[in-house]
Every structure is written in C-alpha cells, then in structure tokens.
C-alpha cells in the first residue's frame, strides 16, 4: 500500500482495530492499512461489510476516525499507536 491515500476511502487496520476515513493525499498512520470501502459508503454499511468479510471482528468494538491532514494523523498516532507508559 502506498504511503499516502490515492483516494478518499475507508481503510482498516486490523491490529488496532480502527477504520479510518482517509482523505486523498493524506499520509497513512504507521501500520498496515487496507482499503475496505469508498468514502460514499455509509459508516453502518462499512461495519456490516467488515463483519461479513472478517468474522473475527464480529462483536469487537471498532473505532472510526477521520484523517484529513498530517496533524490529524500525528494526533492519531500519539493517541492510538503509542503504548501506555
């Protein structure tokens, strides 16, 4: 996957687990991200798609975030990817 989003879409990081709506041209946070749905897909439908495609996610709390700028990516990385000290 490229380092920046080549289109505005929903991307999943299964390890965290977080679904991010990333704007075209914005850098992905650290980790492995996979495109799961277009930006026009309603969030509830994204959850249903993921539950059907990844049965191990059923019943797990997914966090949804929107990343539209580098500063939002940096804040996300500080909040979600930095282990507690």
C-alpha positions as CSV (number, residue, x, y, z in Angstrom):
1,X,0.0,0.0,0.0
2,X,1.3,3.5,-0.8
3,X,2.4,5.8,2.0
4,X,-0.5,8.3,1.2
5,X,-4.1,7.6,0.2
6,X,-4.6,7.7,-3.5
7,X,-8.3,8.2,-3.0
8,X,-10.6,9.3,-0.1
9,X,-11.9,6.0,1.3
10,X,-12.3,3.9,4.4
11,X,-9.1,1.9,5.4
12,X,-8.8,-0.8,8.1
13,X,-6.0,-1.5,10.5
14,X,-7.0,-4.9,12.0
15,X,-4.3,-4.8,14.6
16,X,-5.6,-1.7,16.4
17,X,-8.6,-2.2,15.3
18,X,-9.5,1.1,13.6
19,X,-11.3,2.1,10.5
20,X,-10.1,5.4,9.2
21,X,-11.7,7.6,6.5
22,X,-8.5,9.0,5.0
23,X,-8.6,11.9,2.6
24,X,-6.8,11.6,-0.8
25,X,-3.2,12.7,-0.5
26,X,-3.0,12.3,3.3
27,X,-0.3,10.0,4.8
28,X,-1.4,6.7,6.4
29,X,-0.5,6.3,10.1
30,X,2.1,3.8,11.0
31,X,0.9,0.2,10.5
32,X,-0.8,-1.9,7.8
33,X,-3.9,-0.3,6.3
34,X,-6.2,-1.9,3.7
35,X,-8.9,-0.2,1.7
36,X,-12.3,-1.5,2.6
37,X,-14.9,0.8,1.2
38,X,-15.4,4.0,-0.8
39,X,-16.0,7.3,1.0
40,X,-19.6,7.4,-0.1
41,X,-20.4,4.1,1.8
42,X,-22.4,4.8,5.0
43,X,-20.5,4.0,8.1
44,X,-23.0,1.4,9.3
45,X,-22.7,-0.4,6.0
46,X,-18.9,-0.4,6.4
47,X,-19.3,-2.1,9.7
48,X,-21.6,-4.7,8.2
49,X,-19.2,-5.3,5.3
50,X,-16.3,-5.8,7.7
51,X,-18.3,-8.2,9.9
52,X,-19.1,-10.3,6.9
53,X,-15.6,-10.3,5.4
54,X,-13.8,-10.7,8.7
55,X,-15.9,-12.8,11.0
56,X,-13.3,-12.5,13.8
57,X,-14.3,-8.7,14.0
58,X,-17.9,-9.5,14.9
59,X,-18.7,-8.3,18.4
60,X,-15.4,-6.3,18.6
61,X,-15.6,-2.6,19.1
62,X,-14.2,-0.8,16.0
63,X,-13.1,2.7,16.3
64,X,-13.9,5.0,13.4
65,X,-11.7,8.1,12.8
66,X,-11.4,10.7,10.0
67,X,-7.9,11.7,8.9
68,X,-7.9,14.8,6.7
69,X,-4.5,16.3,7.4
70,X,-1.0,15.4,8.6
71,X,-1.7,17.0,12.0
72,X,-4.7,14.6,12.5
73,X,-2.5,11.6,11.5
74,X,0.1,12.7,14.1
75,X,-2.6,13.1,16.8
76,X,-4.0,9.6,15.9
77,X,-0.5,8.1,16.1
78,X,0.0,9.6,19.6
79,X,-3.4,8.6,20.8
80,X,-3.8,5.1,19.3
81,X,-0.4,3.7,18.4
82,X,1.8,4.8,21.3
83,X,1.8,2.2,24.1
84,X,0.9,3.5,27.5
85,X,3.8,4.2,29.8
